[in-house]
């Protein structure tokens, strides 16, 4: 008698492509590539290009390529300090409005820079109040300490480690855990049901924010996804990698197809393994 086969179930979590993953190609190219490779949707990184800043243009791209926009990454980077104005709260208001218009469930936001004193002082409570006014989740992303001449510099306030602040929703970025030398599986366990969003990448443990293709660095990306699958994670897993060194569109697409396959493989879980997780399919990472 042949052994009984285990049914395999893919969790409800969707796998999206960040528009940043196709740089230096355009935002429009990200939608095209995501659709062709079989991603479930797109996360829009609001950058200096006009298309990423324009909800109407993004809606047309989403409709044209039949690619849902699952998240909006607010312009919180040093290079986007003047995108959507210079008021950091104004940026979040516009990101929330864009997410609501585009049908996205999540706005990704970084902790404030330490020199944004007024913004950082009110950030935790202010973000919580904004979240109470909408169904959009503001998922604060883990960052990392900056290093200068082998010394760590505290660049973020209240801090780079989102475990230590009272954020209702968080984003876990595996390139950032590589830089901070944190264990992403332990971070996920510590965050529990506050973990709402994943930036899937990899890193070698260097001080550079590398955003390698998952599986090409030292981060336990596979075990993290398997943990999420066993526990019925229903947030979004976003491939946010660097392909800027790709020599051609074909090489870039091969890298992004590899990242998608990695996510799908490690998020597939047998019914037996799900029972080992001891949680219901619709439960969170608690």
Order of alpha helices (4+ residues) and beta strands (2+ residues): beta-beta-alpha-beta-alpha-alpha-beta-alpha-beta-beta-alpha-beta-beta-beta-beta-beta-alpha-alpha-beta-alpha-beta-alpha-beta-alpha
